[in-house]
Amino acid sequence: MKSMMLAYGALAAGINSQPLQQQGAADYYWARQLPVNHGGNIIGWDDSYDFSQSGLKIKLKHKGAWIIRNSWGKDWGNGGYRR
């Protein structure tokens, strides 16, 4: 996916919006499959992003995150973006 983004730009992604709507959630991580009900764009990545400071209850083995831009506007996430 990273090489595709470098060559062509942002990728469209089908996601489930339920975890995105959690109040106060600064990060998005969902390990189970959910039905797709929303779209967003993967606009980049951060290989050094450390979820241990995110407040998530799950402990991940590796660092790194995709950076997504949502269609809900600047009031969502961090100015419309989230990892």
VMD Tcl script that draws the C-alpha trace (Angstrom):
set ca {
  {0.00 0.00 0.00}
  {2.83 2.38 0.78}
  {4.38 2.01 -2.68}
  {0.96 2.57 -4.27}
  {0.52 5.76 -2.25}
  {3.97 7.01 -3.23}
  {3.14 6.42 -6.90}
  {-0.52 7.52 -7.00}
  {-1.43 9.44 -3.83}
  {-4.18 8.85 -1.26}
  {-6.12 5.60 -1.20}
  {-9.87 5.28 -0.75}
  {-10.78 3.00 2.15}
  {-14.01 1.35 3.18}
  {-14.31 1.30 6.98}
  {-16.85 0.85 9.73}
  {-17.62 4.18 11.39}
  {-18.77 2.77 14.74}
  {-15.30 2.84 16.43}
  {-14.65 6.29 14.91}
  {-17.58 7.76 16.81}
  {-16.24 7.02 20.30}
  {-16.11 10.18 22.39}
  {-12.58 11.18 23.29}
  {-10.94 8.52 21.14}
  {-7.70 9.98 19.85}
  {-6.73 6.88 17.92}
  {-8.52 4.22 15.96}
  {-7.70 0.53 16.28}
  {-10.09 -2.31 15.66}
  {-8.89 -5.89 15.40}
  {-12.22 -7.50 14.46}
  {-13.85 -7.41 11.07}
  {-16.90 -5.17 10.88}
  {-19.20 -4.46 7.94}
  {-18.19 -1.48 5.82}
  {-20.56 1.47 6.28}
  {-18.38 4.51 5.65}
  {-15.51 5.74 3.50}
  {-12.36 7.69 4.13}
  {-8.94 8.28 2.63}
  {-5.63 6.84 3.74}
  {-3.32 9.78 3.10}
  {-0.08 8.60 4.69}
  {1.59 6.62 7.43}
  {3.76 7.03 10.46}
  {6.03 4.01 11.04}
  {7.20 5.33 14.40}
  {3.78 6.12 15.88}
  {3.51 4.63 19.37}
  {-0.02 3.69 20.45}
  {1.10 3.25 24.08}
  {0.42 6.97 24.65}
  {-2.98 6.89 22.95}
  {-5.14 5.74 25.84}
  {-6.14 2.57 24.01}
  {-6.64 -0.42 26.26}
  {-5.02 -2.86 23.84}
  {-1.23 -3.27 23.88}
  {0.18 -3.52 20.35}
  {3.41 -5.36 19.56}
  {4.57 -3.00 16.82}
  {4.70 0.73 16.22}
  {3.16 2.42 13.21}
  {-0.17 3.72 11.98}
  {-1.98 4.76 8.86}
  {-3.07 8.40 8.73}
  {-6.67 8.79 7.58}
  {-8.72 11.79 6.51}
  {-12.41 11.49 7.21}
  {-15.29 13.17 5.40}
  {-16.90 14.49 8.61}
  {-14.98 17.76 8.58}
  {-12.47 19.49 10.86}
  {-14.49 18.96 14.06}
  {-13.76 15.21 13.94}
  {-10.48 13.75 15.23}
  {-7.51 16.08 14.94}
  {-8.79 18.63 12.44}
  {-10.43 15.89 10.35}
  {-7.50 13.46 10.57}
  {-6.69 10.48 12.76}
  {-4.14 7.69 13.09}
}
mol new
graphics top color blue
foreach p $ca { graphics top sphere $p radius 0.5 }
foreach p [lrange $ca 0 end-1] q [lrange $ca 1 end] { graphics top cylinder $p $q radius 0.2 }
display resetview
